[in-house]
Amino acid sequence: MAAYVKYMEAQGARVVPIIYGESWETTLDKLEKVDGVLFPGGGGDYIEVGKKILEYVKAKNDAGHFYPLWGTCLGYERLVQYTADVGDAALTLIGLDKASVPLKFTKNPLLTRMFRPFGLKAYEFERLPLTYNSHDWAVDPKLFKTDKALSEFWDVTSISTVPNNGTEFVASIEAKHYPIYGTQFHPEKPSELWTDGYNVNHSWESIQLQETFSKEFVGMARENKNTFADFNEYAKYDISNYQTIQTFESMAEVYAFK
């Protein structure tokens, strides 16, 4: 979806897509030159390559090369599946559709890496329904205690509740020892999705607060010293090589990769 691209470009980032079906050699060439990886939400079958990318990012960080990774919605769910002892069974069907809900912090947000940049404004996420959710699947907070691999790899930073039945689900996580983060909600939607009927919180406060997530991620990416040899080498991979299609539906503007 173009929303993710615009959300990153608004902070001065340039976007290189990892395309489903391309060779691992091509993906690896990109990974060795980009500064961070975003696993998006929406749709797409990148289960196997996503797991290989996660292992690549972990190995880079283990070797002392700072390399951030962020997963949103489906991307977050993939990160949980990759790192859980129970694998795909980590996900629970909840069917939350087109809802903006508040967070409930599970630890002091000022002591987390992902919410510390907000300062005291982080508590606005508890006070107001700012985070946009639209997902069939989620993860029960209890699993991060009972699944040994999850409990060792992640800290849960916040949870949310399904409005009509009170079911709790994990809203955000950060890796204990890596610059790897995930949100079940969509921080890009308030500024980038304007299709009618989707209950996105487009308030000025919502847009300004959730811009902090993209500033945070792009700021981390700038700490990675990967680079292309020159602009010409970069240009052949740039997202602008691909056309967009306006769907007038939940995904709004999407990229068509051929």
QUIBELJO-V610390 format. One record per pair of residues at least 6 apart in sequence whose C-alpha atoms are under 6 Angstrom apart, sorted by the first residue. I is the first residue (numbers start at 1). GAP is how many residues later the second one is. D is the distance in Angstrom with one decimal. If there is no record, write none. Layout:
# QUIBELJO-V610390
i=I gap=GAP d=D
i=I gap=GAP d=D
This chain:
# QUIBELJO-V610390
i=1 gap=253 d=4.3
i=2 gap=251 d=5.5
i=2 gap=252 d=5.1
i=3 gap=189 d=5.3
i=7 gap=181 d=5.8
i=15 gap=224 d=5.7
i=16 gap=221 d=5.7
i=16 gap=222 d=5.0
i=16 gap=223 d=5.5
i=33 gap=193 d=4.9
i=33 gap=194 d=4.8
i=33 gap=195 d=5.5
i=34 gap=192 d=5.8
i=35 gap=186 d=4.9
i=35 gap=189 d=5.2
i=35 gap=191 d=5.6
i=36 gap=31 d=5.8
i=36 gap=32 d=5.0
i=36 gap=33 d=5.7
i=36 gap=185 d=5.2
i=37 gap=32 d=4.8
i=38 gap=31 d=5.8
i=38 gap=32 d=4.9
i=38 gap=33 d=5.8
i=39 gap=32 d=4.5
i=39 gap=36 d=4.5
i=40 gap=32 d=5.3
i=40 gap=35 d=5.1
i=41 gap=31 d=5.4
i=41 gap=32 d=4.7
i=41 gap=33 d=4.3
i=41 gap=34 d=5.4
i=66 gap=158 d=5.5
i=67 gap=157 d=5.9
i=68 gap=111 d=4.9
i=68 gap=112 d=5.7
i=69 gap=111 d=4.8
i=70 gap=110 d=5.7
i=70 gap=111 d=4.8
i=70 gap=112 d=5.6
i=71 gap=111 d=4.5
i=72 gap=110 d=5.8
i=72 gap=111 d=5.0
i=72 gap=112 d=5.9
i=73 gap=111 d=4.2
i=73 gap=112 d=5.7
i=76 gap=106 d=4.8
i=76 gap=107 d=5.8
i=81 gap=6 d=4.6
i=81 gap=7 d=5.2
i=84 gap=65 d=5.4
i=84 gap=66 d=5.2
i=85 gap=64 d=5.6
i=91 gap=46 d=5.9
i=91 gap=47 d=5.4
i=91 gap=48 d=5.1
i=92 gap=45 d=5.4
i=92 gap=46 d=5.3
i=92 gap=47 d=5.8
i=93 gap=43 d=5.8
i=93 gap=44 d=4.6
i=94 gap=42 d=5.6
i=94 gap=43 d=5.6
i=95 gap=41 d=3.9
i=96 gap=38 d=5.5
i=96 gap=39 d=5.4
i=96 gap=40 d=5.8
i=97 gap=37 d=4.3
i=98 gap=35 d=6.0
i=98 gap=36 d=4.9
i=98 gap=100 d=5.2
i=98 gap=101 d=5.8
i=99 gap=33 d=5.8
i=99 gap=34 d=5.3
i=99 gap=100 d=5.9
i=100 gap=29 d=5.3
i=100 gap=30 d=5.8
i=100 gap=31 d=5.1
i=100 gap=32 d=4.3
i=101 gap=28 d=4.0
i=101 gap=29 d=5.9
i=101 gap=30 d=5.4
i=102 gap=23 d=5.6
i=102 gap=24 d=5.1
i=102 gap=26 d=5.5
i=102 gap=27 d=4.1
i=102 gap=28 d=5.8
i=103 gap=22 d=5.5
i=103 gap=23 d=4.8
i=103 gap=56 d=5.8
i=103 gap=57 d=5.1
i=104 gap=22 d=5.6
i=104 gap=54 d=5.4
i=104 gap=55 d=5.2
i=104 gap=56 d=6.0
i=105 gap=52 d=5.9
i=105 gap=53 d=4.2
i=106 gap=51 d=5.4
i=106 gap=52 d=5.0
i=107 gap=50 d=6.0
i=109 gap=6 d=5.2
i=110 gap=6 d=4.4
i=130 gap=71 d=5.9
i=130 gap=76 d=5.7
i=131 gap=54 d=5.8
i=132 gap=53 d=5.4
i=132 gap=54 d=5.4
i=132 gap=68 d=5.9
i=133 gap=52 d=4.9
i=139 gap=30 d=5.5
i=139 gap=31 d=5.7
i=140 gap=29 d=5.0
i=141 gap=28 d=5.8
i=141 gap=29 d=5.4
i=144 gap=6 d=5.3
i=144 gap=7 d=5.0
i=145 gap=6 d=5.5
i=153 gap=22 d=5.7
i=153 gap=23 d=5.8
i=154 gap=20 d=5.7
i=154 gap=21 d=4.4
i=154 gap=22 d=5.4
i=155 gap=18 d=5.6
i=155 gap=19 d=5.4
i=156 gap=17 d=4.5
i=157 gap=15 d=5.5
i=157 gap=16 d=5.3
i=158 gap=13 d=5.4
i=158 gap=14 d=5.3
i=159 gap=10 d=5.6
i=159 gap=11 d=4.3
i=159 gap=12 d=4.5
i=160 gap=8 d=5.7
i=160 gap=9 d=5.6
i=160 gap=11 d=5.7
i=161 gap=6 d=5.4
i=161 gap=7 d=4.4
i=171 gap=12 d=5.6
i=171 gap=13 d=5.0
i=172 gap=10 d=5.6
i=172 gap=11 d=4.3
i=173 gap=8 d=5.8
i=173 gap=9 d=5.2
i=174 gap=6 d=5.9
i=174 gap=7 d=4.4
i=187 gap=23 d=5.4
i=190 gap=10 d=5.9
i=190 gap=11 d=5.8
i=190 gap=12 d=5.0
i=190 gap=17 d=5.5
i=191 gap=16 d=5.5
i=228 gap=6 d=5.8
i=243 gap=12 d=5.8
i=243 gap=13 d=5.8
i=244 gap=10 d=5.3
i=244 gap=11 d=4.3
i=244 gap=12 d=5.8
i=245 gap=8 d=5.5
i=245 gap=9 d=5.3
i=246 gap=6 d=5.7
i=246 gap=7 d=4.4
i=247 gap=6 d=5.9
